[in-house]
Amino acid sequence: SRRHKLYREELNLTSPAAPLPLRPEASWLQFHLGISRDGLYPRSSPVVNRLLRDMQEFPTVSADYSQDEKALLGACDCSQIVKPSGVHLKLVLRFQDFGKAMFKPMRQKREEETPEDFFYFVDFQRHNAEIAAFHLDRILDFRRVPPTVGRLINVTKEILEVTKNEVLQSVFFVSPASNICFFAKCPYMCKTEYAVCGNPHLLEGSLSAFLPSLNLAPRLSIPNPWIRSYSFDGKEEWEVNPLYCNTVREIYPYSNGNRLLNIVDMAIFDFLIGNMDRHHYEMFTKFGDDGFLLHLDNARGFGRHSHDETSILAPLSQCCIIKRTTLLRLQLLAQPEYRLSDVMRESLLQDPLAPILTEPHLLALDRRLQLILKAVSKCIDTYGEATVVANDTAQPQVPVSDRVKLDT
């Protein structure tokens, strides 16, 4: 801390900086202004590619713990079976033009699989899973995952030397291998074996663009009706009752509208990436009950390519409904000339940290896609296509007022 303070005084970093103007063309602002009831960004949006490039290239101007970590300081309860999110260190990095992104460092190598005996709630969070989830979400035409890109971060210059958080400064150290490391400041995490380390300074990580602030674009966080039990031996009702969806259909807001169809979309997405940790979902309040669900926090995906967790598909198999647009996209990606693994492989090559997924993970996508289509076929055989496939291809005219408006 003393060395860091001297360094800042040497560069006169303690003097207040002049206020910076907000450029209307800034990619961060343009991304926020492009959010609509159809998704986080329009199809083929040039803004998204510019935002990915800016997150990958712009120098950091500050670094800090996320709000999750700050809330946990001094409040971690080791008696809890499920550890809070502080166990998965993440930082908020800021850039010019008021840009802000969530940085998740590399905790697991590409070729490593989650051990079979791990519960999903103690699994690692993987930076490459966040990147791959963004690409898959875009390929599926959901556009519900914030733009995410990989980056090599110099933890000394781009975190330690720009942070004003003294707690974050205090958790940096040099490992026996002369690598620069840091860890989360939480009672059960103040151990060097839980640290993340550069090589010696460079560390891989994912950067996910922040959404507009809650003051400008309020969001709701809602428990997933198919939430899992976060204990070693507990079971939720949906896990033991095959008719559980009948109960959900009677409850607002799942009794009418798009909400249940959007839950099925989310389950399909989670099944493809192998994410069992979708305990909540978020929505923009501006778009009402039929707004899209945000697919946030996907770092526990792509853990085991050798196992297909079909229970993730419970909303589809129990409710037997799916959007026509979703089904048509899945059927297209099952065709040899548009095979999902091939499209993903090509898309992921655009990321600076490519290769993002190993070949077994890519091939697992094709296998899981076939399982989804089989589940849909089984539903159609039982209830008929008219009942199972919801026609959402005719989109209503979107009023201009339904676009997110931010006061710059």
Beta strands, then each sheet from edge to edge (+ up, - down):
strand 1: 62-65
strand 2: 91-94
strand 3: 100-105
strand 4: 148-154
strand 5: 173-174
strand 6: 180-182
strand 7: 196-197
strand 8: 202-209
strand 9: 219-223
strand 10: 280-284
strand 11: 322-323
strand 12: 389-390
sheet 1: 1+ 2- 3+ 8- 4+
sheet 2: 5+ 6- 7+
sheet 3: 9+ 10-
sheet 4: 11+ 12+
end
